[in-house]
Amino acid sequence: MAMAASIPNSTNITYSRRYHHHLTSSIKLSQLPSQFKIFKSTSSSIQNPSFRVSASMSIEATQKAPQVSFLDRKESGVLHFVKYHGLGNDFILVDNRDSVEPKVTPDQAVKLCDRNFGVGADGVIFAMPGTNGTDYTMRIFNSDGSEPEMCGNGVRCFARFIADLDDTQGKQSFTIHTGAGLIVPEIQDDGKVKVDMGQPVLRALDVPTKLPANKDQAVVKARLEIDGATWNVTCVSMGNPHCVTFSTSECKNLLVDDLNLSEIGPKFEHHEVFPARTNTEFVQVYSRSHLKMRVWERGAGATLACGTGACAVVVAAVLEGLSERNCTVDLPGGPLEIEWREEDNHIYMTGPAEVVFYGSVLL
């Protein structure tokens, strides 16, 4: 199936895909980059004979997004959702503000996140009623069904989701209760989201890691043996554990594109010195204000971006004397701006969050 690139930007394209769990999804063309104006069937339609695609077009007189009325639908056994991404780190967002219990179980989240037989995502995020005086509560199920404390790219998507639900424009901020504590995102005038990520945790026992502390109860540029190689690692918690490495004993500056992440990442994640497992960031230093990282996320594997990971990377770089406190961090999905302020010890992350599509799925 192909659509001509000359279709006007106000056109809505709605497509349905039905297989196994009867997924239906809709896309608004004006919300997609110009390079996505042409759609074609994927390999899944060839391999799965029950896969069917249908397309219809209608012209909207207004640019107003349809998500509010769409998510207000009440149908038994049907989950309405909106998919967002932050630099390619993608999430299924669920309006769960009417209940303190997630509408999706961890097992269902695994199926939803499957990129071949489900919607496809790095996690499912629930917007829930506020706790302890906060405006909202955010919970996440990873693509493997585990529940992390927090997610940096996810919280930016969460902020955009709330703003879209409330149909608010311009600069605004609100408070979110997470497993990592209070998080305060602020939507900027340009649409990007700036998030006060709080203070980093450096005490080894609180990260947590069993590596012995070597600098004021913290683990900074410590040696970690994996498969006969000695990695230099710094451990940071952003409410979730991170192991950051810039070098090995043989290589003083990593070339991160040369790493086989799927091979080495799980060995860090499940290493015995990380009792809660760990996210791992492999970092290349371009300058004191420009870093490049690849990430292996706990519970999600290799992803295109990790917001808490980018924050941990700047903290680790400062501790190892490799960077200033204000850095651009390049991730496979794009750059994040990270600042670790000396005056309040808080870390601020700024980056985009964008709608991908609206959809419904039978649970």
C-alpha positions, -999 to +999 in steps of 0.1 A: +000+000+000+014+034-009+001+070-005+011+098-028+034+123-012+013+151-025-015+145+001-021+177+021-008+179+057-044+183+071-053+149+058-060+121+082-048+086+073-063+058+094-051+023+089-062-009+106-040-040+113-057-071+126-038-102+137-037-124+168-048-096+193-068-076+168-047-044+170-062-012+155-041+020+151-046+054+136-021+080+124-025+117+118-004+126+088+003+162+100+020+147+131+045+127+111+078+138+095+076+144+058+096+113+051+068+092+065+041+104+040+046+071+021+034+040+037+039+004+026+031-030+040+058-046+062+073-080+061+047-090+088+020-088+062+038-113+040+047-138+067+013-137+084-016-146+061-042-133+086-027-098+084-050-073+066-045-036+058-072-012+049-069+026+044-093+055+044-088+092+041-108+123+052-101+160+054-102+176+088-111+213+090-091+216+123-057+206+134-070+196+169-057+162+179-084+136+185-069+119+215-092+132+242-125+119+227-106+088+215-094+079+250-128+086+265-143+056+248-154+029+272-154-005+257-151-037+277-119-056+271-105-028+249-074-007+258-072+027+242-036+041+241-013+066+226+022+057+215+049+083+220+087+083+216+115+103+231+145+101+207+133+067+195+128+053+230+091+044+225+062+039+250+026+029+251+008+056+272-024+046+290-048+070+307-051+053+341-062+084+360-095+067+372-077+039+390-047+032+412-043-002+396-027-005+361-052-014+334-026-038+319-008-067+337+030-072+333+023-103+311+000-082+289+026-055+287+051-080+274+027-089+246+019-053+238+056-044+236+064-073+212+075-057+179+064-086+158+031-097+174+022-066+194+021-028+192+059-026+197+074-005+224+101-004+251+075-002+278+040+006+289+034+038+310+004+045+331-008+080+340-024+075+375-038+096+403-013+117+422+002+104+455+013+124+486+002+157+471+016+153+436-004+160+405+001+125+390+017+091+396+037+074+368+042+036+367+060+017+340+062-019+329+093-027+308+091-048+277+101-079+298+074-072+323+096-059+351+088-025+367+116+001+368+116+029+393+117+056+366+125+064+330+139+097+318+126+095+282+094+080+295+087+109+319+091+134+290+065+113+270+043+113+301+044+151+304+034+155+267+007+129+272-008+148+301-006+181+283-024+165+253-051+150+275-057+184+291-054+202+258-031+228+273-007+249+253+025+268+261+049+266+291+036+245+320+049+222+348+035+197+372+046+172+398+049+134+393+053+107+419+075+079+407+094+049+422+124+072+422+107+099+441+093+133+430+100+143+394+090+178+380+088+181+342+083+215+325+070+218+289+089+245+272+075+270+246+092+251+218+075+219+228+105+202+243+103+190+279+128+200+306+128+177+336+142+183+371+155+147+377+165+154+413+199+146+429+221+116+418+227+089+443+264+079+446+267+058+477+276+023+466+251+005+488+222+028+476+229+024+439+230-006+446+264-022+438+286-047+456+317-030+441+338-016+470+335+022+473+367+040+464+358+077+467+336+091+495+315+060+496+311+061+458+324+038+431+343+059+406+365+045+378+366+011+396+378-021+379+352-046+368+362-079+351+339-092+324+349-120+300+386-115+306+384-077+300+389-051+326+364-022+324+366+010+343+332+018+357+315+045+377+282+037+394+253+062+397+217+059+407+191+082+392+164+064+412+174+034+391+209+019+389+235+027+363+270+015+355+289+039+333+321+031+314+344+053+293+373+029+290+389-005+295+424-012+306+433-017+269+413+012+254+414+047+270+385+061+249+358+037+237+346+037+201+310+029+211+298+021+175+323-008+174+308-025+205+286-056+202+260-044+226+238-074+225+267-096+236+283-074+263+252-057+276+235-086+293+268-095+311+268-061+328+231-062+335+232-096+353+266-093+369+267-104+405+280-070+417+246-055+407+220-071+430+191-052+414+206-056+379+218-025+362+215-002+332+248+002+314+261+031+294+291+029+271+305+064+265+328+080+240+342+115+249+342+140+220+350+170+242+343+183+277+308+194+266+300+167+241+296+130+248+283+100+229+267+070+245+250+037+237+229+020+263+218-015+274+187-009+295+178-032+324+146-050+313+145-036+278+179-043+262+195-020+236+174+011+231+177+042+210+178+065+241+178+065+279+172+097+297+183+086+332+213+070+315+223+103+299+220+120+333+242+093+349+267+097+321+272+134+328+276+127+365+301+100+359+320+121+334+323+150+359+334+126+387+361+112+364+372+147+354+362+141+317+336+168+312+319+200+324+286+200+342+266+211+311+268+186+282+252+175+250+248+137+251+244+120+217+223+089+218+214+067+188+180+084+187+193+120+190+208+144+215+198+154+250+209+184+269+220+175+304+230+199+332+242+189+367+239+221+387+264+227+414+242+251+434+214+226+441+230+193+431+200+186+408+202+172+373+181+188+345+174+170+313+159+187+282+147+169+251+118+161+228+087+138+232+065+132+202+032+114+193+036+084+171+000+071+168-033+064+186-045+029+189-068+003+205-062-033+214-083-062+227-068-074+260 
